[in-house]
């Protein structure tokens, strides 16, 4: 009897294993790419980035395995997440994780990177269309349901060219870049309207404000990979990332008073993206100021990820993660 109860408890926890766990994967792969960009800028051997990549892949495999088991054993729970006005935006984090992994693998094996990129592109395209179709046709969505997490599908589209341009897929990369940029502008208007004129974000979702930084930072990387140059538009994208960083910084005091939740991982990937964008700008222009900014951001990123890993591990050990919300 005790064994049956234990098995039922584990199944219940599996049912509550959230799709938002893929934000952890995005954060770790973001750290991997930021570490590699830092090593490249310093002319150092890619030792640290490879170690972080291995750890990131292990976490990605574990999270994917748990969520695949949930999809197989508890399809209804997955359907509930898909119908959730906030959680649905996290589903493209799955395809984004694959795309980020392809970027990380490019320096080591172009063939594997290409296969991962194609898989990520197919998944990203399908999930973006599905999420947008759901937004358009789902009448239960209200203004209060809109939040920075809704940027995730748009961010995924502008991630495509970062590896796509390196691998020679220019036309499809421009297609996804265009889609991501247009949806970012549309969603930015909706999200700012919600933040300014409606009730504040719930405390649990407040860390997702940092996602505001990601679209312009990733778009800068994608645009410069596609064009190979720094022009006025590239500067607008990068500086938009800095502006949103300053806006988010005004909310740091509120962050420190919040209890830990998986939404805290929203802090990691945007900071990683802005770190890499700053390093890229510094390399392309020789700007010492941007090298300094990148150094500060990289330090902050390492601290953020270390703290998040500690808090996540502690929460998992205490069984405070996979609970009904």
N, C-alpha and C positions, 0 to 999 in steps of 0.2 A: 504493500500500500504506500509506504514511504517513497519507494522508488518511482511509483506512478505519479505521486504528487510532485516529486522533484522534476520528472520529465515534463509534466504539464507546466511547471514554473518556467523551465527553460524555453518551452515553446511560446509561453506568454511573453517572455523577454525578447524572443526572436520576432514576435509579432510587433513589438514596440521598437524594434531596431530601425532608426529613422534614416531616410534618404539623405538627411542633412549630414550624415557621417562622411559623405563624399567631400564635404568642405574641408575635412581633415586631410584628405588625399591631395586636394588642390593646394592647401597650405604647405604641405611637405614638398610637393613637386615645385612649388614656387620658390621655396628655400633652396632646393636643388639647383634651379636655374640661376638664382641670384648668386649662389656660391660659385657656380661655374663662370658667370660673368665677372665676378670679382677676381677669380683666379686668372682669367684671361687678361683683365686690365693690369694685374700685377705681374704678369708673365710667369705665374707659378704653375706647377704641375697640378692637373685636375685630380688631386687625391681626396680632398674633403668633399668635393661635389659628388664624386663616385660613391663615397661612403654614404652620404645623405641620399643619393639615388637608390642605393640598395635598400636602405631602411624604408624609403618612400614606396618602393615596389612591394616590399613585404607588407606594409600597411595597406596598400591598394589591393593586394591579393586577398588579405584577410577581410577587409570591408566588402569587397565584391563577392566573396564567398558567402558571407553572412547575409548580404542582401539578396543574392541569388537563392539561398535557402528560404528566405522569407517569401520571395516571389513564388517559389514552388509550393511551400507548405501553407502560406497564408496570403493567398491572392487577394482576398477581400481587404486585408490591411493595406496592401499596396494600392488597391483601387481607392481606398479612403484617402491615402496621401495624395494621389493624383487629383482627387476632387477637392483637396484642401487649397484655399486661396493663396496661402503662403508657401507651403511645402512643394507645390507643383513647380515652382520656379527653380527648385533645387535639383530636379531630375536632369537637366542639362549639365549639371556638375559631373555626371558620369562620363559623358562624351568629352567634356572639357578636360577631365583628368587624363583621358586617353590621348588627347591632343597635346597636353603638356608633357606627357611621357614621351611622345614622339619627338618633341623639341629637345628633350633631355638626351635622347638616344642618338640624335643626328650626328654628334661629334664622334660617336663610338661605332655605329653601324647604320649606314644609310638604308640598307635593304629593310632591316627591321623597323627603322623609323618610318619608311615609306608605307609599310604595311599597317603600322599603328595609325599613321596619319589618315590613310584612306578609311580605316575603320572608324576613326574619330569623326571624320567629315560626314560619313554616312549617318552615324548616330546623331551628330549635331544637327544636321539638316532635318532629320526625321523628328527629333525632339523639339526643335525650334518651331517647326510648322505645327506640331501637335499642341504645344503649349499655347501658341498664338491662337490657334483654332478654338482651343478650350476657353481662352480669355474672351474671344469674340462671342462665342455661343453660350457661355455660362452666365445666366442672368442673376445668380445669387452673389456674384462678386460685387462688392461695394467699394467706395472710395477708401474706407478705413483699412481695407485689405491690401491696398497698394503700399509697397515699401521698397527700400533699396534692393532687397533680394530679387525683385523683378528684373533687375539689370542682368542677372546671371545668364539668361539665354542670349542676350545681346553681346555680353562679354565673350561667350563661346564662339560667336561668329567672327569676331576680330582676332581671336587666337589662331584661327585657321591659317592666315597668311604668314604667321611668324615662322612656321616650319615649311609651309607650302611654297613660299618664295624660294627658300633654300633648296627645296627638292625639285623645283622647276615647274610647279603647277600654278602658273601666274593667273590664268583666266579664272579658274575656279576660286583662287584666293581673292581676286578682285570682287567676285560675286559675293562671297561671304563677308568681305570687308564692307562692301556697300550696304548689305543687309544689316550688319551689326551697327554701322554708323547711323543709319536712318532710324533704327529702332532705339538706339541710345538717345538720340535727340527727342524722339517722341516720348519715351519713358521718362527722360529727365524732366520734361515739362509736367507730366502726370505726378511723378514722385515729389517734386518741389511743391506743387499745388497741395498735395496731401500733407506734407510736412509743415507747411506754413498755415494753411487755412483749416486744418482738421485736428482731431485729438492727437496728442503726442504718441510716438511709437510705444508699444508695450515694453516694459523693462527688459524682457527676455529677448526682444528683437533690436534693442538699441545698438548693440555692437555692429549690426548690419549696415549702419550708417557709413562705415568705413568702405563699403562696397562702392560708394560714390567715386572713390579714387580710381578704381580698376579700369572702367571703360576708356577714359582718355589716355591712361598710361599704356594699356595694351594696344590701343589704337595707334599711339605714337610708334611703338615697336613694329606693328604690322605695316604702317604706312612707310616707315623708313626702309623696311625690308623690301617692300614692293618698288619703291622709287630709288632707293640707294642714295638719298640726299636729304639734307636738312633745309626745308624751305619755310615760308611763313606759316603754312598750315601745320607743319610738324611742330613748330614752336608753340602754336596755339594749343595743340593737343597736350604737349608736355606741361605747359604752364597751367592748363586747366586742371591737370592732376595735382599740381602744387596748390592751386586755389582751393580745391576740394579737401586737400590735406589740412589746410589752415582752418577750414570750416569744421572739419571733424575734430581737430585739436581743441576747439572750444568746448567740446563735450567730454573731454577726458575725465574730468572730475566726476561726472555721472557714471562713467564706466567703472571707476574704482569702487563704487558702492553697490555694484550688481553681483548677485550670486552667479557662480559659474554655470554655463550652459553651452551646448555645442555651437550656438550662434556666435560665441566668442571667437571661433576659428575664422569668422569673417574678417578679423583683423589681419590675418597672415598674408593671404594671397595679394590683396591690393598693395600692401607695403612692399611685398616682393616685386610686384610689377613696376612700381614707381622706382624702386632701387635699380632694377635692370634698365629701365628707361633713362634714368639719370646717368648710369654708367655708359650706355650707348651714346647719349648726347655728348658726354665728355670725350669719348673716343673719336667721334666724328668731327668735333669742333676743337678739341684740345682745351676745353674749358676747365680750369682748375676749381672754379666755384662748384661746378656740377660734380666733380670728383669728391669734393668735400661733402656735398649734400648726400651723395651716394654712400659715403662712409658712415655718415650719421644714420641713414636709413637702414643700412646693412646691420649695424650694431643693434638698432631697435628691432629689426626683424628677428635676429638671433634670440634676443631676450624674449620677444613675444612668443616664438615657437617653443622655446625651452619651458616657459611658464605654462603654455597651453598643453604641452605634452605631459607635464607634471600633473596639472589639474585634471586632464582627461584620464590619465592612468589612475589617479586617486579616485575619481568618480566611478570608473569601471570597477575598481577593486571594492568600493563601497556599494556597488550595484545601484548607483544613482543616475545612470544614463538611460538604460532601456526600460523606462517606466511610462505608463499611460500619461498623456498630456491633457 
